[in-house]
Amino acid sequence: MKSAVENLSPTRVKLSIEVPFEELAPFIDGAYKSLAEQINIPGFRKGKVPNVMIDQRVGRRAVLNEAVNDGLNTFMSNALRENKISIIGRPEINAIDYDEKKPLTFTAEVDIRPNLTLPNFSDMTITVDDVVVSDDEVAEQVDALRARFGTLSTVEKAVENGDFVTIDLVATINGKEVEGGVASDISYEVGTNRMVDGLDEALAGLSAGESKKFETKLVGQKDDEKGEVDVTVKAVKHRDLPELNDDFAKLASEFDTLAELRADVATRLERVKHLEQGAHARDLLVEKLIADITIPLPERIIEEEVNAHLEGEGRLEDAVHRAEVTEQTTKQLTQEILFDNIVDAENVSVNETELTEYLVRASARYGMTPDQFIKEVSEAGQISTMVAEVARAKALAGVLSRVKVVTKSGKPVDLEALAPKPVAADAE
């Protein structure tokens, strides 16, 4: 097989491919076997029809047609591999020409991943914020712990933000109850806005035994359809918090004093901020690379992906949403092209252990067991996508380790914390 490549743009090439007739032989044999299973000829069992009878019944040209159709993907893949071309999207095959004993020739245009000129990462410097833990942040964490040990007591008063209430809710549209729209004895903290939009405002000022109706957008209804919610307050409760002293420290932690508890909270906050510092360095590196490197984009692929997304949502004519999806798709494709170039430049590979660890962590995010998640990913044909994600993360971590990362005050940053910790393959 011979192939030649013509660059049409930085992101699109034209392949001209010539396949000797002899290389079609296995596909011609396959075509005969396939047709033998489909044709009914008296005196012959299915699958046992001689080739000469198939030629008489459907014609030798039909056999060649099926052989060529079966072989195109293989010949295309061989040409891409031979020319070391990484494609994006599906090839457009055309100008197919073939005949008995003559070579098969065809051309194909395909969008490709452009090759980028990457910088010397060892010469790069990324500056991140210093890690600072304020007294207010420590106090906020201690107060959150204190709230966990608080007790609720019923009070006779009008509802205010911060109060806990026991309520009944009835949701209706045009006077008819919404399916699943009735709930009783719900405990709710007023002011958190964690339930229904407008509920906090409706509850303000009510006392036990009082009700109020308000309009709101109900979950699961049409965008432009509002419903009415009738809320009844059954009880108002106040949370009593334990005093902040050494006794509380002993109750809520393994420490004997409040000072020790606060010091531990500060240490934990500092550790979290160091992790965030490393992640921020990674994000800043990506932003800098995208800003400094010319990354050509296959506009045809972006348009196809955007149209497919909008069509799936039934919003093809929504210009505002189209702009949002286009921006998101462009950003994602830009990053993928950049990361894949880094993977190639760094010669990154993914072993089975690394893939397993990634799948275990991903399964936890989706609330599934590793076995369930791996089965679903495999059945959906997404294993190769997962391998690519692991390779990209590994490549980015590798180059980031060579970048000089400092704080605004000039302190070097240890990026070891950015590396994910190994996860046992049998972890639940």
C-alpha positions as CSV (number, residue, x, y, z in Angstrom):
1,M,0.0,0.0,0.0
2,K,1.2,3.5,-0.9
3,S,0.0,6.8,0.7
4,A,0.8,10.4,0.3
5,V,-0.1,13.4,2.5
6,E,-1.1,16.9,1.4
7,N,-1.4,19.6,4.1
8,L,-4.6,21.6,3.5
9,S,-4.2,23.6,6.7
10,P,-2.5,23.2,10.1
11,T,-5.5,21.1,11.2
12,R,-6.6,19.3,8.0
13,V,-4.8,17.0,5.5
14,K,-5.7,15.1,2.3
15,L,-4.5,11.5,2.0
16,S,-4.1,9.8,-1.3
17,I,-4.0,6.0,-0.9
18,E,-3.2,3.3,-3.4
19,V,-3.8,-0.4,-2.5
20,P,-2.5,-3.2,-4.8
21,F,-5.3,-5.6,-5.8
22,E,-3.5,-8.4,-4.1
23,E,-4.0,-6.7,-0.7
24,L,-7.8,-6.9,-1.3
25,A,-7.7,-10.7,-1.3
26,P,-8.6,-11.3,2.4
27,F,-11.5,-8.8,2.1
28,I,-12.7,-10.5,-1.1
29,D,-12.7,-13.8,0.7
30,G,-14.7,-12.2,3.6
31,A,-17.2,-10.7,1.1
32,Y,-17.8,-14.2,-0.4
33,K,-18.4,-15.7,3.0
34,S,-20.8,-12.9,4.0
35,L,-22.8,-13.2,0.8
36,A,-22.9,-17.0,1.0
37,E,-24.7,-16.6,4.4
38,Q,-27.3,-14.2,2.8
39,I,-28.1,-16.0,-0.5
40,N,-30.6,-18.8,-0.9
41,I,-29.8,-21.1,-3.8
42,P,-31.7,-24.5,-4.1
43,G,-29.3,-27.4,-3.5
44,F,-26.8,-25.4,-1.4
45,R,-26.8,-24.9,2.4
46,K,-26.4,-21.3,3.7
47,G,-22.7,-20.5,3.9
48,K,-21.8,-23.3,1.4
49,V,-22.7,-21.5,-1.8
50,P,-19.7,-21.6,-4.2
51,N,-18.0,-18.4,-5.3
52,V,-18.9,-18.9,-8.9
53,M,-22.6,-19.2,-8.0
54,I,-22.4,-16.0,-6.0
55,D,-20.8,-14.3,-9.0
56,Q,-23.6,-15.5,-11.2
57,R,-26.3,-14.4,-8.7
58,V,-25.1,-11.0,-7.6
59,G,-22.2,-10.3,-9.9
60,R,-18.5,-10.1,-9.3
61,R,-18.8,-6.3,-9.0
62,A,-21.0,-6.6,-6.0
63,V,-18.4,-8.8,-4.3
64,L,-15.7,-6.2,-5.0
65,N,-18.0,-3.5,-3.7
66,E,-18.4,-5.3,-0.4
67,A,-14.7,-6.1,-0.1
68,V,-13.7,-2.5,-0.7
69,N,-16.3,-1.2,1.8
70,D,-15.0,-3.7,4.4
71,G,-11.4,-2.8,3.8
72,L,-11.5,1.0,3.6
73,N,-11.2,1.5,7.4
74,T,-8.2,-0.9,7.6
75,F,-6.4,0.8,4.7
76,M,-7.2,4.3,6.1
77,S,-5.9,3.3,9.6
78,N,-2.7,1.8,8.1
79,A,-2.1,5.1,6.2
80,L,-2.6,7.2,9.3
81,R,-0.3,5.0,11.3
82,E,2.3,5.0,8.5
83,N,2.3,8.8,8.3
84,K,2.1,9.2,12.1
85,I,-1.1,11.3,11.9
86,S,-3.4,11.9,14.9
87,I,-6.9,12.5,13.7
88,I,-9.8,14.4,15.3
89,G,-13.2,13.3,14.1
90,R,-14.1,11.0,11.2
91,P,-12.3,11.0,7.8
92,E,-14.2,12.0,4.7
93,I,-13.4,9.3,2.1
94,N,-14.0,10.1,-1.5
95,A,-12.8,9.6,-5.1
96,I,-12.9,5.8,-4.8
97,D,-11.7,4.0,-7.9
98,Y,-11.2,0.2,-8.4
99,D,-11.7,-2.6,-10.8
100,E,-10.8,-6.2,-11.4
101,K,-7.0,-6.8,-11.0
102,K,-6.4,-3.0,-10.7
103,P,-5.3,-1.1,-7.6
104,L,-7.8,0.4,-5.3
105,T,-7.3,4.2,-5.1
106,F,-9.1,6.7,-3.0
107,T,-8.6,10.0,-1.2
108,A,-9.6,11.1,2.2
109,E,-9.7,14.5,4.0
110,V,-9.4,14.5,7.8
111,D,-9.0,16.9,10.6
112,I,-5.8,16.3,12.5
113,R,-4.3,17.3,15.8
114,P,-1.8,20.0,15.0
115,N,1.8,19.7,16.2
116,L,2.8,22.4,18.6
117,T,6.1,24.0,19.4
118,L,6.4,23.5,23.2
119,P,8.7,25.7,25.4
120,N,11.5,24.5,27.6
121,F,9.6,23.9,30.8
122,S,12.7,24.2,32.9
123,D,13.0,27.8,31.9
124,M,9.5,28.7,33.1
125,T,8.5,30.3,36.3
126,I,5.0,30.4,37.8
127,T,4.1,32.7,40.7
128,V,1.3,31.8,43.1
129,D,-0.1,33.4,46.2
130,D,1.5,32.8,49.6
131,V,-0.3,30.5,52.0
132,V,-1.9,32.5,54.8
133,V,-4.3,31.2,57.3
134,S,-6.2,34.0,59.1
135,D,-7.7,34.0,62.5
136,D,-11.2,34.5,61.0
137,E,-10.8,31.3,58.9
138,V,-9.8,29.3,62.0
139,A,-12.7,30.8,63.9
140,E,-15.1,29.9,61.0
141,Q,-14.0,26.2,61.1
142,V,-14.2,26.1,64.9
143,D,-17.7,27.6,64.8
144,A,-18.7,25.0,62.2
145,L,-17.5,22.2,64.6
146,R,-19.3,23.9,67.4
147,A,-22.5,23.9,65.4
148,R,-22.3,20.1,65.0
149,F,-22.5,19.8,68.8
150,G,-25.3,22.3,69.2
151,T,-28.8,21.4,70.5
152,L,-32.1,22.6,69.2
153,S,-34.8,23.9,71.5
154,T,-38.3,25.0,70.6
155,V,-39.0,28.7,71.1
156,E,-42.1,31.0,70.8
157,K,-40.9,33.6,68.3
158,A,-41.2,34.9,64.8
159,V,-38.9,33.1,62.3
160,E,-35.5,34.8,61.6
161,N,-32.4,33.8,59.6
162,G,-30.5,31.2,61.5
163,D,-33.5,29.6,63.1
164,F,-34.5,26.0,62.5
165,V,-38.1,25.3,61.5
166,T,-40.3,22.3,61.1
167,I,-42.6,22.9,58.1
168,D,-45.2,21.4,55.7
169,L,-45.1,22.2,52.0
170,V,-47.7,21.8,49.3
171,A,-46.8,22.8,45.7
172,T,-49.5,23.4,43.1
173,I,-49.8,24.6,39.5
174,N,-53.1,26.2,38.5
175,G,-54.6,25.0,41.7
176,K,-53.6,21.3,41.2
177,E,-51.1,19.6,43.4
178,V,-47.9,18.7,41.7
179,E,-46.9,15.1,41.7
180,G,-44.4,14.6,44.6
181,G,-45.1,18.2,45.7
182,V,-46.4,17.5,49.2
183,A,-44.0,17.1,52.1
184,S,-44.5,17.1,55.8
185,D,-42.4,17.6,59.0
186,I,-39.4,18.9,57.1
187,S,-36.5,20.3,59.2
188,Y,-35.0,23.4,57.6
189,E,-32.4,26.0,58.5
190,V,-33.7,29.4,57.5
191,G,-31.4,31.5,55.4
192,T,-29.5,28.7,53.7
193,N,-31.6,28.9,50.5
194,R,-31.1,25.1,50.1
195,M,-34.6,24.1,49.2
196,V,-37.0,26.2,47.1
197,D,-36.3,29.7,45.8
198,G,-38.4,32.2,47.8
199,L,-38.8,29.9,50.8
200,D,-36.5,31.9,53.1
201,E,-38.4,35.2,52.3
202,A,-41.8,33.5,52.8
203,L,-40.8,32.1,56.2
204,A,-39.4,35.4,57.6
205,G,-41.7,36.7,60.3
206,L,-44.0,33.7,60.5
207,S,-44.7,32.0,63.8
208,A,-45.7,28.4,64.6
209,G,-49.1,27.7,63.2
210,E,-49.0,30.3,60.5
211,S,-48.9,29.8,56.7
212,K,-47.9,31.7,53.6
213,K,-48.2,31.1,49.8
214,F,-45.5,32.2,47.3
215,E,-44.7,31.8,43.6
216,T,-41.6,30.0,42.6
217,K,-40.0,27.9,39.8
218,L,-40.6,24.2,40.6
219,V,-38.0,21.5,39.9
220,G,-39.0,19.4,36.9
221,Q,-41.4,21.9,35.4
222,K,-41.0,23.9,32.1
223,D,-38.7,26.9,32.2
224,D,-41.4,29.4,31.8
225,E,-43.9,27.7,34.2
226,K,-44.1,28.8,37.8
227,G,-46.0,27.1,40.6
228,E,-47.4,28.1,44.0
229,V,-46.1,26.8,47.3
230,D,-48.0,26.9,50.5
231,V,-45.7,26.7,53.5
232,T,-46.9,26.1,57.1
233,V,-44.7,26.6,60.1
234,K,-45.2,23.8,62.7
235,A,-42.4,24.7,65.1
236,V,-39.6,27.3,65.5
237,K,-36.3,26.1,67.0
238,H,-33.2,27.9,68.2
239,R,-29.8,26.2,68.1
240,D,-27.9,26.5,71.4
241,L,-24.2,26.3,71.0
242,P,-21.7,24.9,73.6
243,E,-19.3,27.5,75.1
244,L,-16.0,27.9,73.5
245,N,-13.6,26.6,76.2
246,D,-11.4,23.6,77.0
247,D,-14.4,21.5,77.9
248,F,-15.7,21.9,74.3
249,A,-12.2,21.0,72.9
250,K,-12.3,17.8,74.9
251,L,-15.9,17.0,73.7
252,A,-15.3,17.7,70.1
253,S,-11.7,16.5,69.5
254,E,-8.8,14.6,70.9
255,F,-7.3,17.8,72.4
256,D,-7.4,18.9,76.0
257,T,-7.4,22.7,75.4
258,L,-9.1,25.1,73.0
259,A,-5.7,26.5,72.0
260,E,-4.6,23.0,70.9
261,L,-7.8,22.6,68.9
262,R,-7.4,25.9,67.2
263,A,-3.7,25.1,66.4
264,D,-4.8,21.8,64.8
265,V,-7.5,23.6,62.7
266,A,-4.9,26.1,61.5
267,T,-2.5,23.3,60.5
268,R,-5.2,21.5,58.6
269,L,-6.3,24.7,56.8
270,E,-2.6,25.3,55.9
271,R,-2.3,21.8,54.4
272,V,-5.5,22.3,52.3
273,K,-4.2,25.7,51.1
274,H,-0.9,24.1,50.0
275,L,-2.8,21.6,48.0
276,E,-4.8,24.4,46.4
277,Q,-1.5,26.2,45.8
278,G,-0.2,23.3,43.8
279,A,-3.5,23.0,41.8
280,H,-3.4,26.7,41.2
281,A,0.2,26.4,39.8
282,R,-1.0,23.8,37.4
283,D,-3.9,26.0,36.2
284,L,-1.6,29.0,35.8
285,L,0.8,26.8,33.7
286,V,-2.0,25.7,31.4
287,E,-3.2,29.3,31.1
288,K,0.3,30.5,30.2
289,L,0.9,27.8,27.7
290,I,-2.4,28.5,25.9
291,A,-1.6,32.2,25.9
292,D,1.9,31.8,24.6
293,I,1.5,29.0,22.1
294,T,-0.3,29.3,18.8
295,I,-2.8,26.5,18.8
296,P,-4.7,26.1,15.5
297,L,-8.2,24.7,16.0
298,P,-10.3,22.5,13.6
299,E,-13.3,24.8,13.2
300,R,-15.3,22.1,11.4
301,I,-15.0,19.8,14.5
302,I,-16.0,22.5,16.9
303,E,-19.1,23.3,14.8
304,E,-20.1,19.6,14.5
305,E,-19.7,19.1,18.3
306,V,-21.7,22.2,19.1
307,N,-24.5,21.3,16.7
308,A,-24.7,17.8,18.1
309,H,-24.9,19.1,21.7
310,L,-27.6,21.7,20.9
311,E,-29.6,19.2,18.8
312,G,-29.5,16.8,21.8
313,E,-31.0,19.6,24.0
314,G,-33.5,20.7,21.3
315,R,-31.9,24.2,21.3
316,L,-30.4,24.5,17.8
317,E,-31.9,28.0,17.4
318,D,-30.8,29.4,20.8
319,A,-28.0,31.8,19.8
320,V,-27.1,32.7,23.4
321,H,-26.7,29.1,24.4
322,R,-24.8,28.3,21.2
323,A,-22.2,30.9,22.1
324,E,-21.8,29.4,25.5
325,V,-21.4,25.9,24.2
326,T,-19.0,27.1,21.5
327,E,-16.8,28.7,24.1
328,Q,-16.9,25.6,26.3
329,T,-16.1,23.3,23.4
330,T,-13.3,25.5,22.1
331,K,-11.7,25.6,25.5
332,Q,-11.9,21.9,26.0
333,L,-10.5,21.1,22.5
334,T,-7.7,23.6,23.0
335,Q,-6.6,22.0,26.2
336,E,-6.9,18.5,24.7
337,I,-4.6,19.4,21.8
338,L,-2.1,21.0,24.2
339,F,-2.1,18.1,26.6
340,D,-1.8,15.5,23.9
341,N,1.2,17.3,22.4
342,I,2.8,17.3,25.9
343,V,2.0,13.5,26.2
344,D,3.8,12.9,22.9
345,A,6.7,15.2,23.7
346,E,7.2,13.6,27.1
347,N,6.7,10.0,25.7
348,V,4.2,9.3,28.4
349,S,2.6,5.9,28.7
350,V,0.0,4.6,31.1
351,N,0.3,1.3,32.9
352,E,-2.4,-0.9,34.3
353,T,-1.9,0.1,37.9
354,E,-2.2,3.8,37.0
355,L,-5.4,3.3,35.0
356,T,-6.9,1.2,37.9
357,E,-6.1,3.8,40.5
358,Y,-7.7,6.5,38.3
359,L,-10.8,4.4,37.8
360,V,-11.1,3.7,41.5
361,R,-10.9,7.4,42.3
362,A,-13.4,8.2,39.5
363,S,-15.9,5.5,40.8
364,A,-16.0,7.2,44.2
365,R,-16.9,10.5,42.6
366,Y,-19.8,8.9,40.9
367,G,-20.9,7.0,44.0
368,M,-20.3,3.6,42.5
369,T,-18.1,0.6,43.4
370,P,-15.0,0.2,41.3
371,D,-16.3,-3.0,39.7
372,Q,-19.6,-1.3,38.7
373,F,-17.8,1.8,37.3
374,I,-15.2,-0.2,35.3
375,K,-18.0,-2.4,33.9
376,E,-20.1,0.6,32.7
377,V,-17.0,2.4,31.3
378,S,-15.9,-0.7,29.4
379,E,-19.4,-1.4,28.0
380,A,-19.6,2.2,26.8
381,G,-16.3,1.9,25.0
382,Q,-14.8,4.6,27.1
383,I,-11.6,2.9,28.4
384,S,-9.4,4.6,25.7
385,T,-10.8,7.9,26.8
386,M,-9.9,7.2,30.4
387,V,-6.4,6.1,29.4
388,A,-6.0,9.5,27.5
389,E,-7.1,11.4,30.6
390,V,-4.6,9.6,32.8
391,A,-1.8,10.2,30.3
392,R,-2.7,13.9,30.1
393,A,-2.7,14.3,33.9
394,K,0.6,12.4,34.1
395,A,2.2,14.4,31.4
396,L,1.1,17.7,32.9
397,A,2.4,16.7,36.4
398,G,5.7,15.7,34.8
399,V,6.3,19.1,33.1
400,L,5.0,21.0,36.1
401,S,7.7,19.3,38.2
402,R,10.3,21.0,36.0
403,V,8.7,24.4,36.2
404,K,10.0,26.8,38.9
405,V,7.0,27.6,41.2
406,V,7.4,30.4,43.7
407,T,5.1,32.5,45.9
408,K,4.8,36.2,45.6
409,S,7.1,36.6,48.5
410,G,9.8,34.5,46.7
411,K,9.4,31.2,48.6
412,P,9.8,28.0,46.5
413,V,6.7,25.8,46.4
414,D,6.9,22.0,46.9
415,L,4.7,20.4,44.4
416,E,4.9,16.9,45.8
417,A,1.5,17.4,47.3
418,L,0.0,17.7,43.8
419,A,0.7,14.1,43.0
420,P,-2.3,11.8,43.7
421,K,-1.8,9.2,46.4
422,P,-2.1,5.5,45.3
423,V,-5.5,4.0,45.8
424,A,-6.0,0.3,46.5
425,A,-7.6,-1.5,43.5
426,D,-10.1,-3.2,45.8
427,A,-11.1,0.0,47.6
428,E,-14.8,0.5,47.9
